[in-house]
Every structure is written in C-alpha cells, then in structure tokens.
C-alpha cells in the first residue's frame, strides 16, 4: 500500500495546495520511507505503532511535513473534550469557535514526531510557524491551528528555561 501511495504522489498531490517548503520535504520523507522498506523492521508496520501511523498518514497526504512537526489537516475541536473541562469551559468553547473562527473545523492539528528531534529548537519552531502561516495563506478555509502538548504548559519557562522559546 505504501509503495502504491508513494508511486501515485504526483497525481494525488495535484488536488492539494502545498507551499514550496512542504512539497520537497514530503518527497524527501517518502524517499526515506521507500529506502526503509528495503530492510524489514519487525512489528513496524502496525497501526498501533505511532511512527508507522504517521508515515502512513504522510503517504496518504492527510498529514503534512512542516519543519519540526506534522500537520494533520483533518482535525476539528472535540466538543466532548471541552465538556471534560467543566460546564463553563464547554459553554465558552461552544460560543468561541462558531463566533470567533467560524466553526469547529477544518483546523490544522500539530503532531510532534521524534524523527524531527534535531530541529526541536528555536529555529525549528520559527520555521514551523512561518511555514504554517504560508500554508494557511494558500488554504484560507483552514480556521486555525490546535495543539496539545506538555510543552505548551505556562510553567514550562520556569521548569525548563531552555524550552521557553516554544511559547514565544
């Protein structure tokens, strides 16, 4: 399946609006996927394997490579998740998303991939947000960006000052 998806990349990507920075990075990633397939990896090609799931999503063109993170372009705000934060948070969210951004979807959701850890620095995140801005500029239907991670915690700067660049 991966080989077929990759071999059809040029045809399948025609329906996508990708920036000049995302397309070559994706091609390089797909070349690496093909090369990695030459050496079998035990229990790698399982949906329960996060790395494989992300590779498969990139091959399917539903996740995009953007600097230090992957973009899931099929995301939305979970109303049930808002409910877990209490009634006032739920009511606030139910008002905010339709009124301020025009709905609960489509949103880009960011996902970190350990394979990009070498770019996990201030420069990598600057590139991420610049590339995201370019990608949203050519895809105005995208309402915003969501991300959930411990490194978005407000006390991160106190605990790990060297990671404070993420919150800038």
C-alpha positions as CSV (number, residue, x, y, z in Angstrom):
1,X,0.0,0.0,0.0
2,X,2.8,2.4,0.9
3,X,4.6,1.8,-2.4
4,X,1.4,2.4,-4.4
5,X,0.6,5.6,-2.5
6,X,4.1,6.9,-3.0
7,X,4.2,6.0,-6.7
8,X,1.0,7.9,-7.2
9,X,2.2,11.0,-5.3
10,X,2.5,13.3,-8.3
11,X,-1.1,12.5,-9.4
12,X,-2.6,12.6,-5.9
13,X,-0.8,15.9,-4.9
14,X,-2.5,17.8,-7.7
15,X,-5.6,18.3,-5.6
16,X,-3.6,19.7,-2.7
17,X,-2.4,23.2,-2.1
18,X,1.1,22.9,-0.7
19,X,3.7,25.5,-0.2
20,X,7.1,25.3,-1.8
21,X,8.6,24.3,1.5
22,X,6.3,21.4,2.2
23,X,6.4,19.6,-1.1
24,X,10.2,18.9,-1.3
25,X,10.3,18.0,2.3
26,X,7.5,15.5,1.7
27,X,9.2,14.0,-1.3
28,X,12.4,13.5,0.7
29,X,10.4,11.9,3.5
30,X,8.7,9.5,1.0
31,X,12.1,8.5,-0.5
32,X,13.3,7.6,3.1
33,X,10.1,5.5,3.6
34,X,10.9,3.6,0.4
35,X,14.5,3.1,1.4
36,X,13.5,1.9,4.9
37,X,11.2,-0.7,3.4
38,X,14.3,-2.4,1.8
39,X,15.3,-3.6,5.3
40,X,12.3,-5.2,7.1
41,X,11.6,-4.0,10.6
42,X,9.9,-6.4,12.9
43,X,6.5,-5.2,14.1
44,X,7.0,-1.7,12.5
45,X,4.1,-1.8,10.0
46,X,1.3,-1.9,12.6
47,X,-1.3,0.8,13.2
48,X,-0.5,0.7,16.9
49,X,3.0,1.9,16.0
50,X,2.9,5.7,16.2
51,X,5.8,6.1,13.8
52,X,4.2,3.9,11.2
53,X,0.8,5.6,11.6
54,X,2.4,8.9,10.9
55,X,4.3,7.6,7.9
56,X,1.1,6.1,6.5
57,X,-0.7,9.4,7.0
58,X,2.0,11.3,5.2
59,X,1.9,8.7,2.4
60,X,-1.9,9.3,2.2
61,X,-1.3,13.0,2.2
62,X,-3.5,13.6,5.2
63,X,-0.5,14.7,7.3
64,X,1.9,17.2,6.0
65,X,5.5,17.8,7.0
66,X,6.1,21.2,8.4
67,X,9.5,21.9,10.0
68,X,9.6,20.2,13.4
69,X,6.1,18.9,13.4
70,X,3.5,17.2,11.3
71,X,0.2,18.8,10.4
72,X,-3.0,16.8,10.5
73,X,-5.3,18.6,8.2
74,X,-8.4,16.6,9.0
75,X,-8.8,17.9,12.6
76,X,-11.5,19.6,14.5
77,X,-12.2,20.8,18.0
78,X,-13.7,18.0,20.1
79,X,-16.8,19.1,21.9
80,X,-16.6,16.2,24.3
81,X,-13.1,17.2,25.2
82,X,-14.4,20.7,26.1
83,X,-17.1,19.1,28.3
84,X,-14.4,17.3,30.3
85,X,-13.0,20.7,31.3
86,X,-16.3,21.7,33.0
87,X,-19.5,23.3,32.1
88,X,-18.2,26.9,31.9
89,X,-15.3,25.8,29.6
90,X,-17.8,24.0,27.4
91,X,-20.2,26.9,27.1
92,X,-17.2,29.3,26.5
93,X,-15.9,27.0,23.8
94,X,-19.3,26.5,22.2
95,X,-19.5,30.3,21.8
96,X,-15.9,31.0,20.9
97,X,-15.4,28.6,18.0
98,X,-18.5,29.4,15.9
99,X,-18.4,33.1,16.7
100,X,-14.7,33.9,16.6
101,X,-13.3,31.4,14.0
102,X,-16.4,30.3,12.1
103,X,-16.8,26.8,13.3
104,X,-15.1,23.7,14.8
105,X,-13.3,22.6,11.6
106,X,-11.2,22.4,9.5
107,X,-8.2,23.0,11.7
108,X,-4.6,22.1,11.4
109,X,-3.5,20.0,14.4
110,X,0.2,19.7,15.1
111,X,1.9,16.4,16.0
112,X,5.5,16.0,17.1
113,X,7.4,13.2,15.5
114,X,10.6,12.0,17.2
115,X,12.3,11.8,13.9
116,X,12.5,15.6,13.8
117,X,14.0,16.0,17.2
118,X,17.2,17.6,15.7
119,X,15.0,20.6,14.7
120,X,13.4,20.8,18.2
121,X,14.8,24.3,18.9
122,X,14.0,27.9,18.5
123,X,15.0,28.0,14.8
124,X,12.9,24.9,14.1
125,X,9.8,26.4,15.7
126,X,10.3,29.7,14.0
127,X,10.4,27.8,10.7
128,X,7.3,25.8,11.7
129,X,5.2,28.9,12.4
130,X,6.4,30.7,9.2
131,X,5.6,27.6,7.1
132,X,2.2,27.2,8.8
133,X,1.4,30.9,8.0
134,X,2.3,30.3,4.4
135,X,0.3,27.1,4.2
136,X,-2.8,28.7,5.8
137,X,-2.4,31.7,3.4
138,X,-3.0,29.4,0.4
139,X,-5.7,27.4,2.2
140,X,-7.9,30.1,3.7
141,X,-10.6,27.6,4.5
142,X,-8.4,26.4,7.5
143,X,-9.8,28.2,10.5
144,X,-6.8,27.8,12.8
145,X,-4.3,25.6,14.5
146,X,-4.7,23.4,17.5
147,X,-2.1,21.6,19.5
148,X,-2.0,19.7,22.8
149,X,1.3,19.1,24.5
150,X,3.1,19.4,27.8
151,X,5.4,21.9,26.2
152,X,2.6,24.4,25.9
153,X,2.3,24.4,29.7
154,X,2.6,28.0,31.1
155,X,5.1,26.9,33.7
156,X,7.5,25.4,31.1
157,X,9.6,28.5,31.1
158,X,10.2,28.1,34.9
159,X,10.8,24.4,34.8
160,X,12.9,24.2,31.6
161,X,14.1,27.7,30.6
162,X,15.9,26.3,27.5
163,X,12.4,25.3,26.1
164,X,10.9,28.7,26.7
165,X,11.3,29.5,23.0
166,X,8.2,27.4,22.3
167,X,5.9,29.9,24.0
168,X,7.3,33.0,22.3
